[in-house]
Amino acid sequence: MKDQLHRTLHLKDTPKRIVSLVPSQTELLVDLGLENEIVGITKFCVHPKHLRKEKTIVGGTKQVHYNKIRDLNPDLILCNKEENTKTMITELEHIAPVHISDIYTIDDSLELIEMYGDMFKVQNKAKIIIDAITRKLNLFSENYTKRSPLKVAYFIWKNPYMVAANQTFINDMLLVNHFENVFQNSNRYPDIKLLELKEKQPDVILLSSEPYPFKISDIEDFKIVCPDAKVIIVDGEAFSWYGSRLLVAFDYFRDLQKQL
């Protein structure tokens, strides 16, 4: 078994005790029918809501309590290249095998779902989710790829201001929505000044609800710099949570498109 970094994992049997350190992957496990196999999660694993009351919280996505994880005696630990640190992963590999996801596109997400299907012997459930996401993607794309693309800036953080640029899953979601990312010539999550934003002349400015929780009061700061742009607070989970969250993301995108 290989992960998305093409690292080989040696698993003796189907994992029955799983620690998930990535919120969107935790949600995916539940939707694959693996809730009983989850023994440890992060404090950010908010879907489904009841999970944090029933499972051991081992920390966040950047810092964890290694002793708590060790005490859970996991068969497998699930991580992500972007959300978890290399130092963490090195330490976690002393406890149990670590599977690392690496997600930049919807295709990467579908590949991960298929991997989990094979690894946890839930191939049929994985196929149902993959087929449903593919149908929703195709239907959405048919409706929203005919108009001229809107120029968009997507903000994930304040103080300093940070945007989602190229080589991110968010950027792929912007492309799916037929948006043109005005920061697509930069990589990952660059810091920017609002004067740089003004020079880009976006049609729409999207302020994410996470990881920084932008609020209505933040909108005015952007309107001062770009008075002609439409500024909207958007659901960060729809744009950045891969996995089974995509089953509801396209319905959200459809409503967002109506606002524009």
Secondary structure, DSSP 8 states (H G I E B T S, - for coil): -B-TT--B---SS---SEEE--HHHHHHHHHTT-GGGEEEE-TT--SSTTHHHHSEE-B-SS-B-HHHHHHT--SEEEEETTTS-HHHHHHHTTTS-EEEE--SSHHHHHHHHHHHHHHTT-HHHHHHHHHHHHHHHHHHHHHHSSS--EEEEEEEETTTTEE--BSSHHHHHHHHTTEEETTTTSBSS-B--HHHHHHH--SEEEEESSSS---GGGHHHHHHH-TTSEEEEE-HHHHH--GGGHHHHHHHHHHHHHH-
